[in-house]
Amino acid sequence: MKKIIKLTLLLFIVASSLNAKSQLLTSDDIKTQMVNDWERAKSYTDQYLSTMPGDKYTFKAVPVDSVRNFAQQMLHLAEANFFLMSKATDAKTPSFVKSDLEHSMSAQTMDSVTYYVNASYDFCIKAVKDLDVNKWGEKVKVFGMETTRYAMMNKTFEHQTHHRGQTTIYIRVAGIKPPQEKLF
């Protein structure tokens, strides 16, 4: 009987200590992580922008008209960051953002691309910070599809990751080593 009591007491102590160490994940924790991820993505993308030499910004991985060049890929990423995050959060897109940046020849210089891309990340970071987490479950419509604000912010993040990833091929085909993956 003493063994059962001791074992029960030991199990109770272990269970109590496990519960004491676990914490609930709050909506503020999720928001903080999302902001951190956007800040990391900005830094990582900036490494891509500085890895590709300025004279190779018009480089295409394959010489096909339907394929974007490096600058166009990054400008598309920036335009989508502005557009999708504004849909997710109702944040007003800055007035300096032109439509169809990726087809503007004057926007395809290294300095211009870097400016627009970094501005798009700053916009996304601020939009996430400014949106009340109590609104993250609200529905928004984008491209005729309905989803939550939270899901749309995640889709925006996924989109920028996709297009940055595409530029890895451009950098490699140009004979340059791309930046090391940056998970944290």
Stockholm file with secondary structure:
# STOCKHOLM 1.0

chainA/1-184         MKKIIKLTLLLFIVASSLNAKSQLLTSDDIKTQMVNDWERAKSYTDQYLSTMPGDKYTFKAVPVDSVRNFAQQMLHLAEANFFLMSKATDAKTPSFVKSDLEHSMSAQTMDSVTYYVNASYDFCIKAVKDLDVNKWGEKVKVFGMETTRYAMMNKTFEHQTHHRGQTTIYIRVAGIKPPQEKLF
#=GR chainA/1-184 SS CHHHHHHHHHHHHHHHHHHHHCCCCCHHHHHHHHHHHHHHHHHHHHHHHHHSCGGGTTCCSSCCTTSCCHHHHHHHHHHHHHHHHHHHHCCCCCTTCCTTGGGCGGGGSHHHHHHHHHHHHHHHHHHHHHSCGGGTTSEEEETTEEEEHHHHHHHHHHHHHHHHHHHHHHHHHTTCCCCCCCCC
#=GC SS_cons         CHHHHHHHHHHHHHHHHHHHHCCCCCHHHHHHHHHHHHHHHHHHHHHHHHHSCGGGTTCCSSCCTTSCCHHHHHHHHHHHHHHHHHHHHCCCCCTTCCTTGGGCGGGGSHHHHHHHHHHHHHHHHHHHHHSCGGGTTSEEEETTEEEEHHHHHHHHHHHHHHHHHHHHHHHHHTTCCCCCCCCC
//
